[in-house]
Amino acid sequence: MENPRDVDPSEVKPGVPGRNSVMGACVDSGSAYIPRSRGGVNVLKQNQVEAGDYREAMSRFAGAVHVVATMGEAGKRGTTVIAACSVSDSPPTILVCLNRASAGNDLFVANGNFSLNTLAFDQIDVAHAFSGLTGLSQDERFATAAWDVMQSGAPTLRNALAVFDCRLIEAKDVATHRVLFGEVVGLRIGDTANPLIYHARGYHGLD
Ligand SMILES: Cc1cc2nc3c(=O)[nH]c(=O)nc-3n(C[C@H](O)[C@H](O)[C@H](O)COP(=O)(O)O)c2cc1C
């Protein structure tokens, strides 16, 4: 890690934190970031954490890419996500965060089921189709891969690295997103092939 003393303050621009930066407590005035030495890292401080800065920090956060899918009386929908994680193994429980701005995401609650399908690097086309960037209809998105149904009634991706088939047990709105909690009622464990990772606003593999 570089020595914080090596940081030239003139290179630290407002709203553009540098590498190895930490943002936190309210100390300085204005929005400029002030590098300070603390424990060998650059501590960058500002009055308020801006949404753009938060997104910039999160772009350093490498995440596995999944498609979360639902099916039922309310309809069928899939969407690409990275905001998903384990909650507990007893009973097996996961969570997924979905943007409330997409009205289609209401289907997950209406159907009461969802599957979390973890993608391999060679499934970039599936991630892309379900990211909404292609203009494909939901039927066209599902046609990019092979699906079946396990326990919950949600569509499950046949050759995903892992499938977590869930019964929705709770949905909690937090800020712009809805956090779905699912009890895992079915599992499919694929191989350990190269997972698809999203980092620094791009797709990557581990190999
Ligand atoms: C790599 C990647 C990760 C994403 N992660 C999430 C996420 O965690 N939660 C979410 O609500 N949207 C996420 N999105 C955006 C949704 O995939 C996108 O808004 C949605 O598919 C739009 O679908 P629509 O056009 O049918 O509304 C992500 C997109 C990409 C490309």
PDBQT file of the ligand as one rigid body, heavy atoms in Angstrom, charges set to zero:
ROOT
HETATM    1  C1  LIG A 301     -23.998  -6.389 -13.463  1.00  0.00    +0.000 C 
HETATM    2  C2  LIG A 301     -25.361  -5.848 -13.082  1.00  0.00    +0.000 A 
HETATM    3  C3  LIG A 301     -25.808  -5.966 -11.783  1.00  0.00    +0.000 A 
HETATM    4  C4  LIG A 301     -27.045  -5.483 -11.408  1.00  0.00    +0.000 A 
HETATM    5  N1  LIG A 301     -27.454  -5.633 -10.111  1.00  0.00    +0.000 NA
HETATM    6  C5  LIG A 301     -28.687  -5.228  -9.753  1.00  0.00    +0.000 A 
HETATM    7  C6  LIG A 301     -29.166  -5.454  -8.431  1.00  0.00    +0.000 A 
HETATM    8  O1  LIG A 301     -28.466  -6.002  -7.581  1.00  0.00    +0.000 OA
HETATM    9  N2  LIG A 301     -30.436  -5.058  -8.134  1.00  0.00    +0.000 N 
HETATM   10  C7  LIG A 301     -31.236  -4.443  -9.059  1.00  0.00    +0.000 A 
HETATM   11  O2  LIG A 301     -32.380  -4.095  -8.732  1.00  0.00    +0.000 OA
HETATM   12  N3  LIG A 301     -30.813  -4.203 -10.318  1.00  0.00    +0.000 NA
HETATM   13  C8  LIG A 301     -29.564  -4.605 -10.690  1.00  0.00    +0.000 A 
HETATM   14  N4  LIG A 301     -29.129  -4.400 -11.972  1.00  0.00    +0.000 N 
HETATM   15  C9  LIG A 301     -30.015  -3.722 -12.922  1.00  0.00    +0.000 C 
HETATM   16  C10 LIG A 301     -31.098  -4.659 -13.430  1.00  0.00    +0.000 C 
HETATM   17  O3  LIG A 301     -30.544  -5.822 -14.030  1.00  0.00    +0.000 OA
HETATM   18  C11 LIG A 301     -31.925  -3.890 -14.486  1.00  0.00    +0.000 C 
HETATM   19  O4  LIG A 301     -32.369  -2.704 -13.919  1.00  0.00    +0.000 OA
HETATM   20  C12 LIG A 301     -33.125  -4.615 -14.881  1.00  0.00    +0.000 C 
HETATM   21  O5  LIG A 301     -32.796  -5.824 -15.518  1.00  0.00    +0.000 OA
HETATM   22  C13 LIG A 301     -33.935  -3.762 -15.848  1.00  0.00    +0.000 C 
HETATM   23  O6  LIG A 301     -34.937  -4.580 -16.333  1.00  0.00    +0.000 OA
HETATM   24  P1  LIG A 301     -36.196  -3.969 -17.071  1.00  0.00    +0.000 P 
HETATM   25  O7  LIG A 301     -35.665  -3.275 -18.273  1.00  0.00    +0.000 OA
HETATM   26  O8  LIG A 301     -37.000  -5.172 -17.415  1.00  0.00    +0.000 OA
HETATM   27  O9  LIG A 301     -36.870  -3.081 -16.088  1.00  0.00    +0.000 OA
HETATM   28  C14 LIG A 301     -27.878  -4.864 -12.366  1.00  0.00    +0.000 A 
HETATM   29  C15 LIG A 301     -27.443  -4.758 -13.682  1.00  0.00    +0.000 A 
HETATM   30  C16 LIG A 301     -26.187  -5.231 -14.046  1.00  0.00    +0.000 A 
HETATM   31  C17 LIG A 301     -25.746  -5.133 -15.472  1.00  0.00    +0.000 C 
ENDROOT
TORSDOF 0
